[in-house]
């Protein structure tokens, strides 16, 4: 229930910290998603370019995010328990 969940959040600070951290990460991700295209377009105009390969740029960012996640997971698996 909601009351049980709320009491667990208050009694286990790790859960609260994890929720706050996750919310902050998601907020920055959403801000980035809405602002990356205008930022790239303004930089391209300043450099005198007219076309931007948005699809390639976004694909590369997602690829590097996946690679970073995989590298972190493999590094975490090598830590002693």
C-alpha positions in Angstrom: 0.0 0.0 0.0 1.0 3.6 -0.3 1.2 4.0 3.5 3.5 1.0 3.8 5.7 2.3 1.0 5.9 5.8 2.6 6.9 4.3 6.0 9.6 2.2 4.3 11.0 5.3 2.6 11.2 7.1 6.0 12.7 4.2 7.9 15.3 3.2 5.2 17.2 6.2 4.0 19.0 4.2 1.3 15.7 3.9 -0.6 15.0 7.6 -0.3 18.5 8.5 -1.5 18.2 6.1 -4.4 14.9 7.6 -5.4 16.3 11.1 -5.2 19.3 10.1 -7.3 17.2 8.4 -9.9 14.9 11.5 -10.1 17.8 13.9 -10.6 19.3 11.6 -13.3 16.0 11.5 -15.1 15.5 15.3 -14.8 18.9 16.0 -16.4 18.3 13.4 -19.1 14.9 15.1 -20.0 16.6 18.5 -20.0 19.3 17.2 -22.3 16.7 15.7 -24.7 14.9 18.9 -25.1 18.0 21.2 -25.3 20.5 19.2 -27.4 19.0 20.0 -30.8 18.8 23.8 -30.4 22.3 23.8 -28.9 23.7 21.9 -31.9 21.9 24.1 -34.4 23.1 27.3 -32.8 26.7 25.9 -32.9 26.3 24.8 -36.5 25.1 28.3 -37.5 28.0 29.9 -35.7 30.4 27.6 -37.6 28.7 28.3 -41.0 27.1 24.9 -41.5 23.6 24.4 -42.6 22.9 20.6 -42.0 23.4 18.6 -38.9 23.2 14.8 -38.8 20.9 14.6 -35.8 20.3 10.9 -36.3 23.9 10.0 -36.3 24.7 12.2 -33.3 21.9 10.8 -31.3 22.8 7.2 -32.3 26.4 7.8 -31.2 25.3 9.2 -27.8 23.0 6.2 -27.2 25.8 3.8 -28.2 28.3 5.5 -25.8 25.7 5.4 -23.1 25.2 1.7 -23.6 29.0 1.1 -23.7 29.5 3.1 -20.5 26.8 1.0 -18.8 28.4 -2.2 -20.0 31.9 -1.1 -18.9 30.5 0.0 -15.5 28.7 -3.4 -15.0 31.8 -5.4 -15.9 33.9 -3.3 -13.6 31.4 -3.7 -10.8 31.4 -7.4 -11.3 35.2 -7.5 -10.8 35.0 -5.9 -7.4 35.3 -8.2 -4.4 32.0 -8.9 -2.7 
